[in-house]
Amino acid sequence: MKTSQQWIDYFILNSTKKRVDWKQIPNITPQEIKTILKSLQAWQLGETSDGHNLINASKKYATKTGDALYVDAVKLFIKEEQKHGNNLGRYLDLIGQKRVQKNWGDTLFRKVRYLNTSMESWTLAVITVENVAQIFYQSLKDATGCPLLKQICTDILSDEAPHIKFQQERMSIIFKSKNIFSRRPAFYFYKFFYFSTALIVWMAHRKLFKAGNNNFTRYYKKMKIKFDKTFGKLKPIINEMPVIYSTPITS
């Protein structure tokens, strides 16, 4: 498990890596645009959040745990997500398509996020969305023959796995600190939230997922595997004695 300082070091190093060759001219067919456009626009909007509420939640959490560096790690994580949004927006500009300012899925998710004041709620939401994002961007990559868009998707996918690890480690720490009697109900709430969100995303972007060779059965199976790899790791902790924050996690 990395410390907050180690995550800061990782994000700083990763920011120096340039995986997209913007000298390329987009080579995408009208049919591909028709298939992916609405999902691409919606996801681009979702990646542009300023992260204000997440930063506030991380500050409260850092004060509670004594892990002041965690706030800086979260800020760098947000910056990396914004890079994704900027790259997708730049691609939309290049193919002559508009960036949308409003989308029902994004609006719903933002409203839910505004209600989140705890690091636990934020971590739950981010892990869930990051897991879906891996399937989304792989589907987007497979749904087009455009080399530039494929590079953009590959760059994002390269970031997503560490993002999930970053959040999964924090969820484990938070879960261990919970009262032993509240862990089991919390775990099953995580599961309910995760699969409910997965279903909503499928309904919103099923055209794109199918174009990327993911029918609902395949999509659901992949989401289940991802749940087991992330939240499933919490199961052995359910009956352990809680870990109380007494010293900074970074020590």
Long-range contacts (C-beta under 8 A, 24 or more apart in sequence): 1-169, 1-172, 2-166, 2-169, 3-69, 3-249, 3-250, 4-67, 4-69, 4-70, 4-72, 4-73, 4-249, 4-250, 5-69, 5-250, 7-73, 7-76, 7-77, 7-166, 8-69, 8-72, 8-73, 8-76, 10-162, 11-73, 11-76, 11-77, 11-79, 11-80, 12-76, 14-80, 14-159, 14-162, 15-76, 15-79, 15-80, 15-83, 19-151, 19-154, 19-155, 19-158, 20-87, 20-148, 20-151, 20-152, 20-155, 21-148, 21-151, 22-90, 22-148, 24-147, 24-148, 24-151, 25-94, 25-148, 26-91, 26-94, 26-95, 26-146, 26-148, 26-149, 27-145, 27-146, 27-147, 27-148, 28-95, 28-144, 28-145, 28-146, 28-149, 29-145, 32-143, 32-144, 32-145, 32-146, 33-95, 33-97, 35-143, 35-207, 35-208, 35-211, 36-140, 36-143, 36-144, 36-208, 36-211, 37-97, 38-207, 39-136, 39-140, 39-204, 39-205, 39-207, 39-208, 40-88, 40-91, 40-92, 40-97, 40-140, 40-208, 41-92, 41-97, 41-98, 41-99, 41-100, 41-103, 42-100, 42-103, 42-105, 42-106, 42-204, 42-205, 43-88, 43-133, 43-136, 43-205, 44-85, 44-88, 44-89, 44-92, 44-99, 44-100, 45-85, 45-99, 45-100, 45-101, 45-102, 45-103, 45-106, 46-85, 46-103, 46-105, 46-106, 46-109, 47-81, 47-82, 47-84, 47-85, 47-88, 48-82, 48-85, 48-86, 48-89, 49-78, 49-81, 49-82, 49-110, 49-113, 50-78, 50-82, 51-75, 51-78, 51-81, 51-82, 53-113, 53-114, 53-116, 53-122, 54-78, 54-113, 54-122, 54-126, 56-117, 57-116, 57-117, 57-118, 57-119, 57-121, 57-122, 58-119, 58-122, 60-117, 60-118, 60-119, 61-118, 61-119, 64-245, 65-245, 65-248, 65-249, 66-245, 66-247, 66-248, 66-249, 67-248, 67-249, 67-250, 68-248, 68-250, 69-250, 70-170, 70-249, 70-250, 73-166, 77-163, 77-166, 80-159, 80-163, 81-163, 84-155, 84-156, 84-159, 87-152, 87-155, 87-156, 88-152, 91-148, 91-149, 91-152, 94-148, 104-204, 105-200, 105-201, 105-204, 108-200, 119-170, 119-174, 120-171, 120-174, 120-186, 123-167, 123-170, 123-171, 123-174, 124-171, 124-190, 124-193, 124-194, 125-193, 125-197, 126-163, 126-167, 127-164, 127-167, 127-168, 127-171, 127-194, 127-230, 127-231, 128-193, 128-194, 128-197, 128-198, 129-197, 130-160, 130-163, 130-164, 130-167, 131-164, 131-194, 131-198, 131-223, 131-226, 131-227, 131-230, 132-197, 132-198, 132-201, 132-223, 133-160, 134-160, 134-161, 134-164, 134-226, 135-209, 135-214, 135-219, 135-222, 135-223, 136-201, 136-205, 136-208, 136-209, 138-212, 139-208, 139-209, 139-211, 139-212, 139-213, 139-214, 140-208, 140-212, 141-212, 142-211, 142-212, 142-213, 143-208, 143-211, 143-212, 164-230, 168-230, 168-233, 171-230, 171-231, 171-234, 172-233, 172-234, 172-237, 173-243, 173-249, 175-234, 175-237, 176-237, 176-240, 176-242, 176-243, 177-242, 177-243, 177-244, 177-245, 178-242, 179-242, 180-238, 180-239, 180-240, 180-241, 180-242, 183-234, 183-237, 183-238, 183-239, 184-238, 187-231, 187-234, 187-235, 187-238, 190-231, 190-234, 191-227, 191-231, 194-223, 194-227, 194-231, 195-223, 195-227, 198-223
